[in-house]
Amino acid sequence: MGARFLECRLGCAACCIVISISSSIPGMPNGKPAGVRCIQLSDQNTCKLFGSSERPAVCSSLQPSVDMCGLSNIEAFHILSELEQATTPASTK
């Protein structure tokens, strides 16, 4: 059984806050640490770089799925927090 893909929930922004991004982001040349709000996230929790060539490939390639996002924004924050913890190297925990 594969992951069920879904549309990104407008205003959720869990992936723009919870997870770490090692790629350079305009305004965040060293990437974004886990738990830090992306500088390119608007007050409405939408990506200011959406559709732009400046948007990091990792962000553009992220595909929302029930496995990653759950069925609510709160669930997305919880699931992504667990995934971030599980994939963080022991040396940086």
Summary of the structure (lengths in Angstrom):
residues: 93
radius of gyration: 13.1
end to end distance: 32.3
largest distance: 39.4
contacts: 218
relative contact order: 0.24
helix: 33%
strand: 9%
